[in-house]
């Protein structure tokens, strides 16, 4: 992967993360809690993928993205361990929202999780910016 490719992949994944956050917010506003839960997770996942690309690794799966995130950013102290827990919590929420026909959480129950997803994306964006991945070549 060339540096240009890395920059493009980082920017594309971060744009997907931002889009998923906007969708999650809109879905909450529409009262669609299970769908909002799914979009929250994908916002964080796309941010984790952007981070993986920034270290020159193309994550081939969700599992790979989470593993790279933990290894390269949490274990090294670049991001707090709480972000790894947030990603796991958001994934569990997404699984419940997508597959549990008795999903019991309402929109107000998800507001804290929406902020958790927003913080995850913002922390990733700030780190990518500090590392120079969001500026021109």
N, CA, C and O atoms as CSV, one atom per row, in Angstrom:
chain,resi,resn,atom,element,x,y,z
A,1,UNK,N,N,0.840,-1.170,0.000
A,1,UNK,CA,C,0.000,0.000,0.000
A,1,UNK,C,C,0.891,1.240,0.000
A,1,UNK,O,O,1.815,1.351,0.805
A,2,UNK,N,N,0.607,2.159,-0.898
A,2,UNK,CA,C,1.357,3.406,-0.925
A,2,UNK,C,C,0.810,4.349,0.146
A,2,UNK,O,O,-0.271,4.126,0.689
A,3,UNK,N,N,1.560,5.386,0.435
A,3,UNK,CA,C,1.080,6.371,1.413
A,3,UNK,C,C,-0.225,7.004,0.929
A,3,UNK,O,O,-1.125,7.281,1.722
A,4,UNK,N,N,-0.314,7.227,-0.371
A,4,UNK,CA,C,-1.558,7.790,-0.930
A,4,UNK,C,C,-2.732,6.844,-0.661
A,4,UNK,O,O,-3.816,7.292,-0.287
A,5,UNK,N,N,-2.521,5.545,-0.849
A,5,UNK,CA,C,-3.565,4.552,-0.595
A,5,UNK,C,C,-3.967,4.557,0.883
A,5,UNK,O,O,-5.150,4.497,1.215
A,6,UNK,N,N,-2.975,4.629,1.751
A,6,UNK,CA,C,-3.254,4.646,3.188
A,6,UNK,C,C,-4.089,5.871,3.537
A,6,UNK,O,O,-5.094,5.764,4.239
A,7,UNK,N,N,-3.675,7.025,3.049
A,7,UNK,CA,C,-4.426,8.264,3.331
A,7,UNK,C,C,-5.867,8.153,2.840
A,7,UNK,O,O,-6.802,8.552,3.534
A,8,UNK,N,N,-6.033,7.612,1.648
A,8,UNK,CA,C,-7.385,7.472,1.090
A,8,UNK,C,C,-8.217,6.510,1.940
A,8,UNK,O,O,-9.374,6.793,2.250
A,9,UNK,N,N,-7.630,5.380,2.313
A,9,UNK,CA,C,-8.354,4.404,3.134
A,9,UNK,C,C,-8.711,4.964,4.505
A,9,UNK,O,O,-9.820,4.753,4.997
A,10,UNK,N,N,-7.778,5.674,5.117
A,10,UNK,CA,C,-8.038,6.294,6.415
A,10,UNK,C,C,-9.194,7.281,6.286
A,10,UNK,O,O,-10.131,7.253,7.084
A,11,UNK,N,N,-9.127,8.150,5.284
A,11,UNK,CA,C,-10.173,9.158,5.091
A,11,UNK,C,C,-11.518,8.508,4.781
A,11,UNK,O,O,-12.549,8.938,5.299
A,12,UNK,N,N,-11.512,7.483,3.945
A,12,UNK,CA,C,-12.765,6.799,3.590
A,12,UNK,C,C,-13.404,6.137,4.808
A,12,UNK,O,O,-14.612,6.249,5.016
A,13,UNK,N,N,-12.601,5.453,5.605
A,13,UNK,CA,C,-13.144,4.778,6.791
A,13,UNK,C,C,-13.652,5.793,7.811
A,13,UNK,O,O,-14.688,5.582,8.442
A,14,UNK,N,N,-12.925,6.887,7.968
A,14,UNK,CA,C,-13.371,7.910,8.909
A,14,UNK,C,C,-14.666,8.560,8.427
A,14,UNK,O,O,-15.532,8.889,9.236
A,15,UNK,N,N,-14.802,8.745,7.114
A,15,UNK,CA,C,-16.050,9.286,6.565
A,15,UNK,C,C,-17.209,8.315,6.825
A,15,UNK,O,O,-18.315,8.744,7.150
A,16,UNK,N,N,-16.958,7.023,6.682
A,16,UNK,CA,C,-17.993,6.029,6.988
A,16,UNK,C,C,-18.362,6.067,8.473
A,16,UNK,O,O,-19.532,5.922,8.828
A,17,UNK,N,N,-17.371,6.260,9.332
A,17,UNK,CA,C,-17.636,6.359,10.770
A,17,UNK,C,C,-18.531,7.562,11.067
A,17,UNK,O,O,-19.492,7.458,11.829
A,18,UNK,N,N,-18.210,8.695,10.463
A,18,UNK,CA,C,-19.011,9.911,10.679
A,18,UNK,C,C,-20.432,9.722,10.147
A,18,UNK,O,O,-21.397,10.149,10.781
A,19,UNK,N,N,-20.556,9.086,8.991
A,19,UNK,CA,C,-21.865,8.823,8.410
A,19,UNK,C,C,-22.691,7.915,9.318
A,19,UNK,O,O,-23.879,8.158,9.526
A,20,UNK,N,N,-22.068,6.877,9.856
A,20,UNK,CA,C,-22.772,5.964,10.751
A,20,UNK,C,C,-23.220,6.682,12.024
A,20,UNK,O,O,-24.295,6.396,12.552
A,21,UNK,N,N,-22.407,7.607,12.515
A,21,UNK,CA,C,-22.807,8.397,13.689
A,21,UNK,C,C,-24.018,9.260,13.376
A,21,UNK,O,O,-24.949,9.341,14.178
A,22,UNK,N,N,-24.012,9.910,12.208
A,22,UNK,CA,C,-25.166,10.726,11.818
A,22,UNK,C,C,-26.413,9.854,11.694
A,22,UNK,O,O,-27.498,10.248,12.120
A,23,UNK,N,N,-26.251,8.671,11.108
A,23,UNK,CA,C,-27.381,7.759,10.972
A,23,UNK,C,C,-27.893,7.318,12.342
A,23,UNK,O,O,-29.102,7.275,12.566
A,24,UNK,N,N,-26.991,6.993,13.248
A,24,UNK,CA,C,-27.394,6.570,14.591
A,24,UNK,C,C,-28.184,7.675,15.286
A,24,UNK,O,O,-29.196,7.412,15.935
A,25,UNK,N,N,-27.717,8.900,15.145
A,25,UNK,CA,C,-28.416,10.033,15.754
A,25,UNK,C,C,-29.807,10.187,15.149
A,25,UNK,O,O,-30.785,10.364,15.876
A,26,UNK,N,N,-29.898,10.120,13.829
A,26,UNK,CA,C,-31.191,10.255,13.153
A,26,UNK,C,C,-32.135,9.120,13.550
A,26,UNK,O,O,-33.322,9.349,13.782
A,27,UNK,N,N,-31.610,7.903,13.627
A,27,UNK,CA,C,-32.440,6.756,14.001
A,27,UNK,C,C,-32.937,6.885,15.440
A,27,UNK,O,O,-34.070,6.513,15.743
A,28,UNK,N,N,-32.097,7.406,16.318
A,28,UNK,CA,C,-32.554,7.672,17.693
A,28,UNK,C,C,-33.686,8.692,17.668
A,28,UNK,O,O,-34.706,8.519,18.337
A,29,UNK,N,N,-33.500,9.748,16.898
A,29,UNK,CA,C,-34.521,10.786,16.811
A,29,UNK,C,C,-35.838,10.247,16.254
A,29,UNK,O,O,-36.907,10.767,16.574
A,30,UNK,N,N,-35.762,9.209,15.425
A,30,UNK,CA,C,-36.956,8.585,14.855
A,30,UNK,C,C,-37.541,7.494,15.745
A,30,UNK,O,O,-38.581,6.917,15.427
A,31,UNK,N,N,-36.864,7.211,16.872
A,31,UNK,CA,C,-37.355,6.192,17.789
A,31,UNK,C,C,-37.024,4.769,17.374
A,31,UNK,O,O,-37.666,3.824,17.833
A,32,UNK,N,N,-36.033,4.608,16.514
A,32,UNK,CA,C,-35.664,3.289,15.997
A,32,UNK,C,C,-34.419,2.766,16.716
A,32,UNK,O,O,-33.324,2.731,16.155
A,33,UNK,N,N,-34.616,2.367,17.953
A,33,UNK,CA,C,-33.498,1.985,18.824
A,33,UNK,C,C,-32.657,0.824,18.289
A,33,UNK,O,O,-31.432,0.944,18.280
A,34,UNK,N,N,-33.239,-0.285,17.844
A,34,UNK,CA,C,-32.385,-1.391,17.375
A,34,UNK,C,C,-31.495,-0.985,16.195
A,34,UNK,O,O,-30.328,-1.370,16.130
A,35,UNK,N,N,-32.051,-0.214,15.273
A,35,UNK,CA,C,-31.269,0.233,14.120
A,35,UNK,C,C,-30.187,1.222,14.548
A,35,UNK,O,O,-29.076,1.201,14.016
A,36,UNK,N,N,-30.506,2.072,15.492
A,36,UNK,CA,C,-29.519,3.026,16.000
A,36,UNK,C,C,-28.357,2.279,16.661
A,36,UNK,O,O,-27.198,2.660,16.498
A,37,UNK,N,N,-28.668,1.223,17.400
A,37,UNK,CA,C,-27.625,0.439,18.066
A,37,UNK,C,C,-26.643,-0.129,17.045
A,37,UNK,O,O,-25.432,-0.129,17.269
A,38,UNK,N,N,-27.164,-0.602,15.948
A,38,UNK,CA,C,-26.307,-1.159,14.896
A,38,UNK,C,C,-25.389,-0.092,14.320
A,38,UNK,O,O,-24.191,-0.327,14.158
A,39,UNK,N,N,-25.921,1.046,14.019
A,39,UNK,CA,C,-25.124,2.129,13.425
A,39,UNK,C,C,-24.064,2.642,14.393
A,39,UNK,O,O,-22.984,3.045,13.962
A,40,UNK,N,N,-24.350,2.634,15.687
A,40,UNK,CA,C,-23.356,3.056,16.683
A,40,UNK,C,C,-22.130,2.156,16.618
A,40,UNK,O,O,-20.994,2.632,16.611
A,41,UNK,N,N,-22.372,0.864,16.571
A,41,UNK,CA,C,-21.254,-0.082,16.490
A,41,UNK,C,C,-20.451,0.147,15.216
A,41,UNK,O,O,-19.221,0.183,15.253
A,42,UNK,N,N,-21.136,0.299,14.101
A,42,UNK,CA,C,-20.409,0.462,12.850
A,42,UNK,C,C,-19.636,1.770,12.803
A,42,UNK,O,O,-18.606,1.851,12.134
A,43,UNK,N,N,-20.108,2.787,13.493
A,43,UNK,CA,C,-19.329,4.023,13.586
A,43,UNK,C,C,-17.978,3.736,14.241
A,43,UNK,O,O,-16.932,4.139,13.732
A,44,UNK,N,N,-18.013,3.042,15.365
A,44,UNK,CA,C,-16.773,2.711,16.076
A,44,UNK,C,C,-15.907,1.755,15.261
A,44,UNK,O,O,-14.687,1.908,15.211
A,45,UNK,N,N,-16.532,0.775,14.625
A,45,UNK,CA,C,-15.765,-0.181,13.828
A,45,UNK,C,C,-15.043,0.515,12.671
A,45,UNK,O,O,-13.868,0.239,12.426
A,46,UNK,N,N,-15.719,1.401,11.967
A,46,UNK,CA,C,-15.059,2.107,10.869
A,46,UNK,C,C,-13.916,2.981,11.388
A,46,UNK,O,O,-12.889,3.118,10.724
A,47,UNK,N,N,-14.089,3.566,12.559
A,47,UNK,CA,C,-12.997,4.348,13.148
A,47,UNK,C,C,-11.814,3.436,13.483
A,47,UNK,O,O,-10.661,3.806,13.265
A,48,UNK,N,N,-12.100,2.259,14.008
A,48,UNK,CA,C,-11.028,1.290,14.307
A,48,UNK,C,C,-10.334,0.853,13.016
A,48,UNK,O,O,-9.115,0.687,13.000
A,49,UNK,N,N,-11.087,0.667,11.947
A,49,UNK,CA,C,-10.500,0.304,10.655
A,49,UNK,C,C,-9.603,1.432,10.142
A,49,UNK,O,O,-8.531,1.170,9.598
A,50,UNK,N,N,-10.030,2.673,10.308
A,50,UNK,CA,C,-9.195,3.803,9.889
A,50,UNK,C,C,-7.867,3.774,10.630
A,50,UNK,O,O,-6.813,3.997,10.035
A,51,UNK,N,N,-7.917,3.502,11.923
A,51,UNK,CA,C,-6.688,3.415,12.709
A,51,UNK,C,C,-5.800,2.279,12.223
A,51,UNK,O,O,-4.583,2.435,12.136
A,52,UNK,N,N,-6.402,1.135,11.906
A,52,UNK,CA,C,-5.615,-0.002,11.412
A,52,UNK,C,C,-4.903,0.364,10.112
A,52,UNK,O,O,-3.722,0.061,9.940
A,53,UNK,N,N,-5.610,1.007,9.212
A,53,UNK,CA,C,-4.981,1.426,7.959
A,53,UNK,C,C,-3.814,2.375,8.233
A,53,UNK,O,O,-2.812,2.349,7.519
A,54,UNK,N,N,-3.940,3.208,9.260
A,54,UNK,CA,C,-2.883,4.188,9.544
A,54,UNK,C,C,-1.569,3.543,9.968
A,54,UNK,O,O,-0.514,4.170,9.873
A,55,UNK,N,N,-1.622,2.304,10.432
A,55,UNK,CA,C,-0.392,1.586,10.789
A,55,UNK,C,C,-0.004,0.592,9.702
A,55,UNK,O,O,0.813,-0.304,9.915
A,56,UNK,N,N,-0.608,0.772,8.537
A,56,UNK,CA,C,-0.214,-0.020,7.380
A,56,UNK,C,C,-0.809,-1.405,7.303
A,56,UNK,O,O,-0.297,-2.259,6.579
A,57,UNK,N,N,-1.882,-1.646,8.038
A,57,UNK,CA,C,-2.510,-2.957,8.037
A,57,UNK,C,C,-3.929,-2.828,7.499
A,57,UNK,O,O,-4.705,-1.983,7.947
A,58,UNK,N,N,-4.251,-3.677,6.537
A,58,UNK,CA,C,-5.608,-3.707,6.014
A,58,UNK,C,C,-6.395,-4.773,6.762
A,58,UNK,O,O,-6.146,-5.965,6.585
A,59,UNK,N,N,-7.348,-4.355,7.603
A,59,UNK,CA,C,-8.102,-5.344,8.370
A,59,UNK,C,C,-9.085,-6.076,7.458
A,59,UNK,O,O,-9.953,-5.453,6.847
A,60,UNK,N,N,-8.948,-7.380,7.371
A,60,UNK,CA,C,-9.768,-8.165,6.468
A,60,UNK,C,C,-11.116,-8.568,7.035
A,60,UNK,O,O,-11.966,-9.093,6.316
A,61,UNK,N,N,-11.314,-8.323,8.322
A,61,UNK,CA,C,-12.568,-8.714,8.964
A,61,UNK,C,C,-12.808,-7.817,10.170
A,61,UNK,O,O,-11.929,-7.061,10.584
A,62,UNK,N,N,-14.008,-7.914,10.725
A,62,UNK,CA,C,-14.296,-7.151,11.958
A,62,UNK,C,C,-13.376,-7.616,13.071
A,62,UNK,O,O,-12.849,-6.805,13.833
A,63,UNK,N,N,-13.185,-8.921,13.162
A,63,UNK,CA,C,-12.314,-9.472,14.205
A,63,UNK,C,C,-10.894,-8.936,14.061
A,63,UNK,O,O,-10.261,-8.578,15.054
A,64,UNK,N,N,-10.392,-8.879,12.832
A,64,UNK,CA,C,-9.043,-8.368,12.592
A,64,UNK,C,C,-8.947,-6.896,12.989
A,64,UNK,O,O,-7.968,-6.475,13.605
A,65,UNK,N,N,-9.954,-6.128,12.637
A,65,UNK,CA,C,-9.936,-4.701,12.983
A,65,UNK,C,C,-9.867,-4.513,14.496
A,65,UNK,O,O,-9.111,-3.674,14.986
A,66,UNK,N,N,-10.654,-5.291,15.232
A,66,UNK,CA,C,-10.642,-5.183,16.693
A,66,UNK,C,C,-9.298,-5.616,17.273
A,66,UNK,O,O,-8.796,-5.004,18.215
A,67,UNK,N,N,-8.727,-6.664,16.711
A,67,UNK,CA,C,-7.433,-7.157,17.189
A,67,UNK,C,C,-6.322,-6.138,16.934
A,67,UNK,O,O,-5.505,-5.864,17.813
A,68,UNK,N,N,-6.301,-5.589,15.739
A,68,UNK,CA,C,-5.288,-4.577,15.399
A,68,UNK,C,C,-5.459,-3.360,16.289
A,68,UNK,O,O,-4.479,-2.804,16.783
A,69,UNK,N,N,-6.693,-2.947,16.493
A,69,UNK,CA,C,-6.974,-1.796,17.356
A,69,UNK,C,C,-6.413,-2.034,18.755
A,69,UNK,O,O,-5.710,-1.186,19.304
A,70,UNK,N,N,-6.727,-3.187,19.321
A,70,UNK,CA,C,-6.249,-3.491,20.675
A,70,UNK,C,C,-4.726,-3.538,20.733
A,70,UNK,O,O,-4.119,-2.963,21.637
A,71,UNK,N,N,-4.115,-4.216,19.781
A,71,UNK,CA,C,-2.661,-4.394,19.781
A,71,UNK,C,C,-1.911,-3.086,19.537
A,71,UNK,O,O,-0.956,-2.778,20.251
A,72,UNK,N,N,-2.327,-2.330,18.554
A,72,UNK,CA,C,-1.565,-1.154,18.124
A,72,UNK,C,C,-1.918,0.138,18.857
A,72,UNK,O,O,-1.119,1.074,18.884
A,73,UNK,N,N,-3.111,0.193,19.451
A,73,UNK,CA,C,-3.534,1.464,20.034
A,73,UNK,C,C,-3.857,1.392,21.521
A,73,UNK,O,O,-3.593,2.347,22.251
A,74,UNK,N,N,-4.415,0.295,21.979
A,74,UNK,CA,C,-4.737,0.192,23.403
A,74,UNK,C,C,-3.541,-0.336,24.189
A,74,UNK,O,O,-3.140,0.264,25.186
A,75,UNK,N,N,-2.972,-1.448,23.748
A,75,UNK,CA,C,-1.827,-2.016,24.477
A,75,UNK,C,C,-0.625,-1.088,24.491
A,75,UNK,O,O,0.178,-1.131,25.423
A,76,UNK,N,N,-0.492,-0.261,23.482
A,76,UNK,CA,C,0.626,0.684,23.429
A,76,UNK,C,C,0.342,1.955,24.222
A,76,UNK,O,O,1.228,2.795,24.386
A,77,UNK,N,N,-0.885,2.102,24.715
A,77,UNK,CA,C,-1.238,3.277,25.500
A,77,UNK,C,C,-1.611,4.494,24.668
A,77,UNK,O,O,-1.818,5.577,25.215
A,78,UNK,N,N,-1.699,4.332,23.365
A,78,UNK,CA,C,-2.065,5.477,22.515
A,78,UNK,C,C,-3.521,5.873,22.711
A,78,UNK,O,O,-3.887,7.036,22.542
A,79,UNK,N,N,-4.348,4.895,23.069
A,79,UNK,CA,C,-5.744,5.149,23.413
A,79,UNK,C,C,-6.059,4.388,24.695
A,79,UNK,O,O,-5.455,3.350,24.966
A,80,UNK,N,N,-6.996,4.894,25.479
A,80,UNK,CA,C,-7.294,4.244,26.765
A,80,UNK,C,C,-7.969,2.881,26.580
A,80,UNK,O,O,-8.662,2.647,25.589
A,81,UNK,N,N,-7.758,2.008,27.531
A,81,UNK,CA,C,-8.365,0.675,27.504
A,81,UNK,C,C,-9.888,0.762,27.465
A,81,UNK,O,O,-10.553,-0.149,26.972
A,82,UNK,N,N,-10.428,1.843,27.977
A,82,UNK,CA,C,-11.883,2.018,27.948
A,82,UNK,C,C,-12.426,1.974,26.521
A,82,UNK,O,O,-13.566,1.562,26.308
A,83,UNK,N,N,-11.632,2.391,25.554
A,83,UNK,CA,C,-12.100,2.371,24.160
A,83,UNK,C,C,-12.261,0.942,23.653
A,83,UNK,O,O,-13.158,0.663,22.857
A,84,UNK,N,N,-11.411,0.049,24.102
A,84,UNK,CA,C,-11.551,-1.355,23.724
A,84,UNK,C,C,-12.828,-1.931,24.336
A,84,UNK,O,O,-13.557,-2.676,23.680
A,85,UNK,N,N,-13.087,-1.588,25.572
A,85,UNK,CA,C,-14.323,-2.029,26.229
A,85,UNK,C,C,-15.540,-1.433,25.533
A,85,UNK,O,O,-16.560,-2.101,25.367
A,86,UNK,N,N,-15.424,-0.167,25.127
A,86,UNK,CA,C,-16.531,0.478,24.411
A,86,UNK,C,C,-16.851,-0.258,23.122
A,86,UNK,O,O,-18.019,-0.478,22.799
A,87,UNK,N,N,-15.820,-0.637,22.390
A,87,UNK,CA,C,-16.034,-1.345,21.129
A,87,UNK,C,C,-16.746,-2.676,21.382
A,87,UNK,O,O,-17.654,-3.046,20.639
A,88,UNK,N,N,-16.341,-3.381,22.412
A,88,UNK,CA,C,-16.983,-4.657,22.752
A,88,UNK,C,C,-18.432,-4.444,23.178
A,88,UNK,O,O,-19.314,-5.209,22.784
A,89,UNK,N,N,-18.680,-3.421,23.972
A,89,UNK,CA,C,-20.041,-3.130,24.409
A,89,UNK,C,C,-20.921,-2.758,23.219
A,89,UNK,O,O,-22.052,-3.229,23.106
A,90,UNK,N,N,-20.402,-1.918,22.337
A,90,UNK,CA,C,-21.166,-1.508,21.156
A,90,UNK,C,C,-21.444,-2.697,20.239
A,90,UNK,O,O,-22.505,-2.772,19.618
A,91,UNK,N,N,-20.491,-3.624,20.155
A,91,UNK,CA,C,-20.717,-4.816,19.343
A,91,UNK,C,C,-21.833,-5.673,19.946
A,91,UNK,O,O,-22.692,-6.168,19.216
A,92,UNK,N,N,-21.828,-5.851,21.249
A,92,UNK,CA,C,-22.880,-6.624,21.902
A,92,UNK,C,C,-24.244,-5.957,21.721
A,92,UNK,O,O,-25.254,-6.630,21.513
A,93,UNK,N,N,-24.257,-4.648,21.803
A,93,UNK,CA,C,-25.488,-3.891,21.589
A,93,UNK,C,C,-25.989,-4.066,20.162
A,93,UNK,O,O,-27.186,-4.242,19.933
A,94,UNK,N,N,-25.079,-4.017,19.217
A,94,UNK,CA,C,-25.439,-4.220,17.811
A,94,UNK,C,C,-26.006,-5.615,17.588
A,94,UNK,O,O,-27.023,-5.774,16.912
A,95,UNK,N,N,-25.355,-6.625,18.151
A,95,UNK,CA,C,-25.852,-7.987,18.003
A,95,UNK,C,C,-27.262,-8.118,18.568
A,95,UNK,O,O,-28.123,-8.767,17.974
A,96,UNK,N,N,-27.483,-7.505,19.701
A,96,UNK,CA,C,-28.810,-7.550,20.307
A,96,UNK,C,C,-29.821,-6.797,19.448
A,96,UNK,O,O,-30.929,-7.283,19.220
A,97,UNK,N,N,-29.447,-5.629,18.979
A,97,UNK,CA,C,-30.351,-4.842,18.140
A,97,UNK,C,C,-30.679,-5.520,16.826
A,97,UNK,O,O,-31.801,-5.413,16.332
A,98,UNK,N,N,-29.709,-6.214,16.256
A,98,UNK,CA,C,-29.915,-6.866,14.957
A,98,UNK,C,C,-30.615,-8.213,15.060
A,98,UNK,O,O,-31.344,-8.593,14.143
A,99,UNK,N,N,-30.414,-8.944,16.148
A,99,UNK,CA,C,-30.881,-10.327,16.199
A,99,UNK,C,C,-31.855,-10.668,17.314
A,99,UNK,O,O,-32.503,-11.712,17.259
A,100,UNK,N,N,-31.974,-9.821,18.318
A,100,UNK,CA,C,-32.849,-10.116,19.443
A,100,UNK,C,C,-34.238,-9.533,19.166
A,100,UNK,O,O,-34.420,-8.316,19.180
A,101,UNK,N,N,-35.197,-10.397,18.920
A,101,UNK,CA,C,-36.549,-9.927,18.602
A,101,UNK,C,C,-37.237,-9.270,19.792
A,101,UNK,O,O,-38.283,-8.638,19.643
A,102,UNK,N,N,-36.646,-9.422,20.971
A,102,UNK,CA,C,-37.213,-8.779,22.161
A,102,UNK,C,C,-36.305,-7.653,22.661
A,102,UNK,O,O,-36.255,-7.378,23.859
A,103,UNK,N,N,-35.598,-7.014,21.752
A,103,UNK,CA,C,-34.710,-5.900,22.110
A,103,UNK,C,C,-35.483,-4.934,22.996
A,103,UNK,O,O,-36.481,-4.354,22.568
A,104,UNK,N,N,-35.027,-4.764,24.213
A,104,UNK,CA,C,-35.814,-4.051,25.213
A,104,UNK,C,C,-35.374,-2.608,25.451
A,104,UNK,O,O,-36.043,-1.873,26.176
A,105,UNK,N,N,-34.278,-2.202,24.861
A,105,UNK,CA,C,-33.803,-0.850,25.121
A,105,UNK,C,C,-34.552,0.162,24.267
A,105,UNK,O,O,-34.822,-0.065,23.087
A,106,UNK,N,N,-34.874,1.272,24.889
A,106,UNK,CA,C,-35.490,2.362,24.155
A,106,UNK,C,C,-34.436,3.375,23.753
A,106,UNK,O,O,-33.263,3.250,24.105
A,107,UNK,N,N,-34.869,4.366,23.019
A,107,UNK,CA,C,-33.954,5.388,22.524
A,107,UNK,C,C,-33.247,6.094,23.673
A,107,UNK,O,O,-32.040,6.324,23.605
A,108,UNK,N,N,-33.963,6.434,24.705
A,108,UNK,CA,C,-33.323,7.142,25.825
A,108,UNK,C,C,-32.276,6.267,26.504
A,108,UNK,O,O,-31.282,6.774,27.024
A,109,UNK,N,N,-32.498,4.958,26.501
A,109,UNK,CA,C,-31.509,4.033,27.071
A,109,UNK,C,C,-30.215,4.052,26.270
A,109,UNK,O,O,-29.146,3.750,26.800
A,110,UNK,N,N,-30.311,4.405,25.001
A,110,UNK,CA,C,-29.148,4.359,24.107
A,110,UNK,C,C,-28.355,5.661,24.050
A,110,UNK,O,O,-27.281,5.694,23.450
A,111,UNK,N,N,-28.847,6.710,24.646
A,111,UNK,CA,C,-28.155,8.005,24.543
A,111,UNK,C,C,-26.719,7.930,25.056
A,111,UNK,O,O,-25.820,8.518,24.454
A,112,UNK,N,N,-26.495,7.223,26.147
A,112,UNK,CA,C,-25.139,7.066,26.679
A,112,UNK,C,C,-24.273,6.292,25.693
A,112,UNK,O,O,-23.096,6.605,25.517
A,113,UNK,N,N,-24.850,5.294,25.056
A,113,UNK,CA,C,-24.100,4.504,24.078
A,113,UNK,C,C,-23.790,5.316,22.829
A,113,UNK,O,O,-22.736,5.143,22.218
A,114,UNK,N,N,-24.693,6.189,22.456
A,114,UNK,CA,C,-24.431,7.076,21.323
A,114,UNK,C,C,-23.249,7.985,21.642
A,114,UNK,O,O,-22.397,8.224,20.787
A,115,UNK,N,N,-23.199,8.484,22.851
A,115,UNK,CA,C,-22.059,9.320,23.253
A,115,UNK,C,C,-20.776,8.497,23.313
A,115,UNK,O,O,-19.698,9.004,23.005
A,116,UNK,N,N,-20.887,7.249,23.704
A,116,UNK,CA,C,-19.730,6.340,23.733
A,116,UNK,C,C,-19.179,6.153,22.311
A,116,UNK,O,O,-17.968,6.214,22.097
A,117,UNK,N,N,-20.066,5.929,21.354
A,117,UNK,CA,C,-19.649,5.780,19.954
A,117,UNK,C,C,-19.047,7.076,19.429
A,117,UNK,O,O,-18.040,7.062,18.720
A,118,UNK,N,N,-19.667,8.188,19.781
A,118,UNK,CA,C,-19.160,9.492,19.339
A,118,UNK,C,C,-17.756,9.740,19.893
A,118,UNK,O,O,-16.882,10.228,19.176
A,119,UNK,N,N,-17.539,9.407,21.158
A,119,UNK,CA,C,-16.221,9.592,21.777
A,119,UNK,C,C,-15.180,8.692,21.121
A,119,UNK,O,O,-14.037,9.103,20.920
A,120,UNK,N,N,-15.575,7.470,20.788
A,120,UNK,CA,C,-14.657,6.542,20.124
A,120,UNK,C,C,-14.198,7.130,18.794
A,120,UNK,O,O,-13.002,7.168,18.502
A,121,UNK,N,N,-15.152,7.585,17.993
A,121,UNK,CA,C,-14.822,8.157,16.685
A,121,UNK,C,C,-13.981,9.421,16.856
A,121,UNK,O,O,-13.025,9.632,16.110
A,122,UNK,N,N,-14.320,10.246,17.813
A,122,UNK,CA,C,-13.568,11.481,18.022
A,122,UNK,C,C,-12.137,11.194,18.480
A,122,UNK,O,O,-11.201,11.850,18.022
A,123,UNK,N,N,-11.960,10.237,19.364
A,123,UNK,CA,C,-10.608,9.878,19.800
A,123,UNK,C,C,-9.776,9.362,18.619
A,123,UNK,O,O,-8.603,9.706,18.479
A,124,UNK,N,N,-10.395,8.539,17.780
A,124,UNK,CA,C,-9.693,8.026,16.600
A,124,UNK,C,C,-9.331,9.168,15.661
A,124,UNK,O,O,-8.204,9.243,15.171
A,125,UNK,N,N,-10.288,10.055,15.413
A,125,UNK,CA,C,-10.041,11.187,14.524
A,125,UNK,C,C,-8.917,12.071,15.059
A,125,UNK,O,O,-8.046,12.496,14.299
A,126,UNK,N,N,-8.932,12.344,16.339
A,126,UNK,CA,C,-7.902,13.188,16.942
A,126,UNK,C,C,-6.518,12.545,16.813
A,126,UNK,O,O,-5.537,13.228,16.519
A,127,UNK,N,N,-6.445,11.254,17.030
A,127,UNK,CA,C,-5.169,10.551,16.914
A,127,UNK,C,C,-4.683,10.540,15.465
A,127,UNK,O,O,-3.503,10.766,15.199
A,128,UNK,N,N,-5.585,10.280,14.546
A,128,UNK,CA,C,-5.218,10.288,13.122
A,128,UNK,C,C,-4.763,11.674,12.683
A,128,UNK,O,O,-3.824,11.808,11.898
A,129,UNK,N,N,-5.422,12.687,13.186
A,129,UNK,CA,C,-5.023,14.062,12.865
A,129,UNK,C,C,-3.644,14.367,13.451
A,129,UNK,O,O,-2.787,14.933,12.772
A,130,UNK,N,N,-3.438,13.992,14.704
A,130,UNK,CA,C,-2.140,14.232,15.347
A,130,UNK,C,C,-1.011,13.508,14.626
A,130,UNK,O,O,0.116,14.001,14.575
A,131,UNK,N,N,-1.313,12.343,14.072
A,131,UNK,CA,C,-0.305,11.570,13.347
A,131,UNK,C,C,-0.145,12.025,11.908
A,131,UNK,O,O,0.674,11.471,11.174
A,132,UNK,N,N,-0.913,13.024,11.489
A,132,UNK,CA,C,-0.768,13.594,10.159
A,132,UNK,C,C,-1.502,12.869,9.045
A,132,UNK,O,O,-1.250,13.138,7.870
A,133,UNK,N,N,-2.409,11.953,9.387
A,133,UNK,CA,C,-3.106,11.186,8.346
A,133,UNK,C,C,-4.277,11.931,7.730
A,133,UNK,O,O,-4.785,11.520,6.687
A,134,UNK,N,N,-4.714,13.005,8.346
A,134,UNK,CA,C,-5.870,13.718,7.823
A,134,UNK,C,C,-5.502,15.003,7.101
A,134,UNK,O,O,-6.374,15.739,6.639
A,135,UNK,N,N,-4.224,15.266,7.007
A,135,UNK,CA,C,-3.759,16.440,6.257
A,135,UNK,C,C,-3.210,15.971,4.913
A,135,UNK,O,O,-3.029,14.776,4.683
A,136,UNK,N,N,-2.955,16.914,4.051
A,136,UNK,CA,C,-2.398,16.576,2.730
A,136,UNK,C,C,-1.041,15.913,2.836
A,136,UNK,O,O,-0.408,15.948,3.891
A,137,UNK,N,N,-0.583,15.297,1.728
A,137,UNK,CA,C,0.693,14.554,1.731
A,137,UNK,C,C,1.893,15.394,2.066
A,137,UNK,O,O,3.013,14.885,2.100
